[in-house]
Amino acid sequence: MAIIRKYIIYILVIGVYACKKDNPPSPDPDNDTLTAEEAIIAKSTFLSIFSISDAFIRSEESPAYQLSYSCPKITATSSNGNNYLESILLDFTSDSGCSALDGKNRSGLLEISLNGKYDDSGTVIDINPKNYVIDGYEVEGIITITQKSTNDSSNFSMTIRSGTISNGDKTIEWSSNWNLTQQNGCSSIDPLDDIYLISGNSIGKSSTETDFKAKITQSLTYTFNCKWLREGILRVTEGNQNDRIIDFGNGSCDQNATISVGSLTIPISIL
């Protein structure tokens, strides 16, 4: 995933300095959006691990919940006497890459273990990425999902500890505690109509070694069949600088978002 900044707002400033012989002043570091952009990458990457795991666990547990796919290769096991799947291996290895259902390109493995039926409240699901790469980013970390659903609602908690996302010499560190509440698709066997509302907090370190916090201040809307977050607001705080306010839009499935810093608002495209 990459992000394109649309610096239309700076055109007038550049024009003014073009007429001067002196060097222009350095950019104001309090207007830099790199950390906010990397928070978007981290959040979207780890949420996609939840959604792809959720879809294939359900597909393996329920004969009615079948998916049409050419990859990943799936190996599911359970011990004698248990009436639930204990482990699932999702193998995205492919000579041409594996674009699985949601359009994201993956390689490597996701090792998934469960201590009960997936839909039973209290079941814990551990996910171990192994040589796992998504859209060019290698992902590592300790991922734990806990089933908290009741008869009235479908809910999960998701924790990420010691998470890293690397692309070449750039590494983002990420840890988070999220709650995921299913808003749509609870009664359907089709994962493509699932809609989740995400709340919670994260901490991380950018590729430039900047520590930051990321708090969801308006629930993020996440759907399996859209590559991008549809709406919601994320507040990114780094040191004593102004907060970066990321607005993911009005519910449409598109790559458009904005980052606001003080009185400055920058449109971005999330690829």
PyMOL commands that set and color helices and strands:
alter all, ss='L'
color gray80, all
select helices_A, chain A and resi 8-17+29-31+34-61+191-193
alter helices_A, ss='H'
color red, helices_A
select strands_A, chain A and resi 3-5+73-77+87-91+98-99+105-114+124-134+137-147+155-167+170-184+195-205+211-223+231-237+244-250+256-261+264-270
alter strands_A, ss='S'
color yellow, strands_A
deselect
rebuild
show_as cartoon
